[in-house]
Amino acid sequence: MLILFNSGFLLKLNFMQAGASTSTDGHDQVFNRMSGVARYIYEYAPNYTIAGYILLAVIFVLTAIVYHLGFARSALKAWQTAVIYVFLFLGCIILTFLAFFLPMVEGLIVAALVLIIYKVRLRRDKKKEATS
């Protein structure tokens, strides 16, 4: 509590009231700021710990799909592929923290769809070229 004297008036400020939010439930504010898929997972998962693991798994699977469709080479050895996926998993942990409030999952879905369309068209063009 702070008491200020200003031109003869006694003014009391309570910092706890000044810093208090207008909403009674802080969870609603957090859920409203979350990205769409993260909000869906956290609303329908049994608890928050499992929801975090589900979000990590979704990000890892989508990242692995994008890596496989766009960047993977078939000439790598098994141990090299394992090292790549370990580092991919470590990067997905960082992406999971960003996915709470940024649309990481949605971006990975769009990237996967674009790469799927590209691969389908490339395969169709190669097949068409081979027949002619």
Secondary structure by P-SEA (a helix, b strand, c coil): cbbbbcccbbbbbccccccccccccaaaaaaaaccaaaaaaaaccccaaaaaaaaaaaaaaaaaaaaaaccccccccaaaaaaaaaaaaaaaaaaaaaacccaaaaaaaaaaaaaaaaaaaaaaaaaaaaac
